[in-house]
Amino acid sequence: MDDPDPIEMPINGELDLHTFRPSEIGDLLQDYFEACLDKGIKEIRVIHGKGTGTLRETIHAQLRKSPLVSDFRLGDESSGSWGATLVKLR
């Protein structure tokens, strides 16, 4: 069985992952962060949805380990509340 075609994601500082399963994240965050840095984007909003929190925790675990991330926090009322994480890159 062939791998599905890759999904094109715009590099604009907003990454919507709320339809992804935690097992599908893989290197996606790191690759997206590198692409953002190439474009001079250092503040990113990662949308993970509210759900059960499993996807959010998977994303936060990767953010804690990433050498590209200087800081991150949950969004506020205007940026997605606890359904999104705001990330600052180095």
Buried (B, 14 or more C-beta within 10 A) or exposed (E): EEEEEEEEBEBEBBBBBBEBEBEEBEEBBBEBBEBBBEEEBBEBBBBBBEEEEEBBEBBBEBBEEBEBBEEBEBBEEEBBEEBBBBBEBE
